[in-house]
Amino acid sequence: MDKRSLAQMAQRFREAEQRTEILRQELAVAIRQASTDDVPQKDICEATGYTRQQVRRIVLAGEAEDGAAS
């Protein structure tokens, strides 16, 4: 592994991290929308692989953001 190859790999990793963050945010929006649309929390958990607590935190974080924006 030379320096150039290592730098390219590090750059690819940083780009993947950025894409992951964007997708994480999009998934959070989708979870909040599903909750608003009355999709049962059980179904959200099954679809995402998240626990009920994780789903609650995501939904509550969205409500806090909405409250702060008002």
C-alpha positions in Angstrom: 0.0 0.0 0.0 1.6 3.3 -1.1 0.7 6.8 0.1 -1.4 7.6 -2.9 -3.4 4.4 -2.6 -3.9 5.0 1.0 -5.1 8.6 0.4 -7.5 7.4 -2.3 -8.9 4.8 0.2 -9.3 7.5 2.9 -11.1 9.8 0.4 -13.5 7.0 -0.6 -14.2 6.4 3.1 -14.9 10.0 3.7 -17.3 10.1 0.8 -19.1 7.0 2.0 -19.4 8.6 5.5 -21.1 11.6 3.8 -23.5 9.5 1.8 -24.3 7.5 5.0 -25.1 10.7 6.9 -27.5 11.8 4.1 -29.2 8.4 4.0 -29.5 8.4 7.9 -31.2 11.8 7.7 -33.5 10.6 4.9 -34.4 7.5 6.9 -35.2 9.6 10.0 -37.6 11.7 7.9 -39.2 8.6 6.5 -39.7 7.2 10.0 -41.3 10.4 11.2 -43.6 10.4 8.2 -44.6 6.8 8.8 -45.3 7.7 12.4 -47.4 10.7 11.3 -49.2 8.4 8.8 -50.1 6.1 11.7 -47.9 3.2 10.7 -47.7 1.0 13.8 -44.4 1.3 15.6 -44.0 -2.4 15.4 -44.1 -2.2 11.6 -41.6 0.6 11.6 -39.3 -1.4 13.7 -39.6 -4.5 11.5 -39.0 -2.5 8.3 -35.9 -0.6 9.7 -34.4 -3.1 12.1 -34.5 -0.4 14.8 -35.7 -0.9 18.3 -38.9 0.7 19.6 -36.7 3.0 21.7 -34.7 4.1 18.7 -37.9 4.8 16.7 -39.3 6.8 19.7 -36.1 8.9 19.9 -36.2 9.7 16.2 -39.8 10.7 16.3 -39.4 12.8 19.4 -36.3 14.5 17.9 -38.4 15.5 14.9 -41.1 16.9 17.2 -38.5 18.9 19.1 -37.1 20.3 15.8 -40.6 21.2 14.8 -41.2 22.9 18.1 -38.0 24.9 17.8 -38.9 26.0 14.3 -42.2 27.5 15.4 
